[in-house]
Amino acid sequence: MAQDKISMTSGLLALSPIVVFLGLYVGVSAAIGDFYKMPLSIAFIVASMWALMTMPRMKITERIEIFSTGAANTNILYMIWIFILAGAFSALASGVGSIDATVSLSLRALPEWFLLPGLFITTCFISMSIGTSVGTIVALTPFAAQMAEMTGGDTAFYVAVVLGGSFFGDNLSFISDTTIAATRTQKLKMNDKFKANIKIALPAALMVITYYFVAGSSASAIPVNAASADWYLILPYLIVIVTAMAGINVLLVLTLGIASCIILALTTHNTGIMDMCAMMGDGIKGMSDLIIVTLLAAGLLEVISYNGGIKFIISALTRRIHGSRGAQASIAALVSIVNVCTANNTIAIITVGKIAKSISREFNIAPRKTASLLDTCSCIIQCVIPYGAQTLLAAGLAKLSPVSFLPYLYYAWALALMVVISIIFNFPRGAKQEAEKEDANGEA
């Protein structure tokens, strides 16, 4: 187990694999002016090799074992199951015409100026209902990518709309794991955190919706190919969306979607079983890079944690805090940087939750504001890091580079702006008495 006290040298060495990764991927890509040239997996392999070298006085087998422990984490393997089923469903739904039919019917029913805001609002509603960004991305990314193709729009832009909207619900939903983690670590009721959170998230969403209305109205000259489609072809997507909103496990949701596509193919397309297997196989192969990157990132981040990188960050950011605004900024920075190092917003919240509660007590910050900062900032970072599960999943389904979404993640940037404003102007306000009352009456 890593030591409790981390020196400056050891801490920086523990975090150096992230610098290597960013320097290799971002640096090289920026130097050649093309973020599609440098494979994400190669950057992670080099950074992982460097991470193993930073583990002193250990046998190579022991180092690999620690790396493999992170990659074999049950949460990581669960995500890989989702990636596999999502790839199979996406390919099969495309093969039987479900995606084309859903997009065609949507384009015929909605005016062009409402497509972008409508897609964002729908994503926000679904993610709020199911409480997971992953399930929302699985359901709507193929739809968004096909909509972009049929309208002549930028696929990365349309998929980024889904990414942003999915984190709106992940941040606010009462059944989201980040909401549960944030409220539990701060010991307060979910509706108290929601009241504080909505004052930050809703203005950001309204800003983005306004922009999408403007962008949609200026795209009226885009030719739309909305051919007529048989209504029954949309059934697999309806099943996926309805079952997801009903709170059914995402693996079962995808299984039901695949089963419905198979039934549709057998009854209406006379597609053979082997042809469908080939479609699903191609879909799973298309997710192979995503799975490799996920495993490498998980192993790399486990080594960073083992070497004390996260402890070093917590120590460095909490050493000098002055005033309530400084304390709030420290909490925001703390959960953000830990999220960068773990690529998991729920884990980041749980990791820093206790220290965040201590900071909020010392500087009289209302628990609802602390919980809101933890949840919101972790969701922002999870949305923008190119190796986050949600971004990798969206990239795999849309067949794009994970970095291609960055310029279009308007909701994440708007939410970050609202966090900064909320800290500067100290809202929602929380006096000492209010903080003490919330802490005393909160849930265990």
Secondary structure, 3 states (H helix, E strand, C coil): CCCCCCCHHHHHHHHHHHHHHHHHHHHHHHHHCCCCCCCHHHHHHHHHHHHHHCCCCCCHHHHHHHHHHHHCCHHHHHHHHHHHHHHHHHHHHHHCCHHHHHHHHHHHHCCHHHHHHHHHHHHHHHHHHHCCHHHHHHHHHHHHHHHHHHHCCCHHHHHHHHHHHHHHHHHHCCCCHHHHHHHHHHCCCHHHHHHHHHHHHHHHHHHHHHHHHHHHHCCCCCCCCCCCCCHHHHHHHHHHHHHHHCCCCHHHHHHHHHHHHHHHHHHHHCCCHHHHHHHHHHHHHCCHHHHHHHHHHHHHHHHHHHCCHHHHHHHHHHCCCCHHHHHHHHHHHHHHHHHHHHCCHHHHHHHHHHHHHHHHHHCCCCHHHHHHHHHHHHHHHHHHCCCCHHHHHHHHHHCCCHHHHHHHCHHHHHHHHHHHHHHHCCCCCCCHHHHHHHHHHCCC
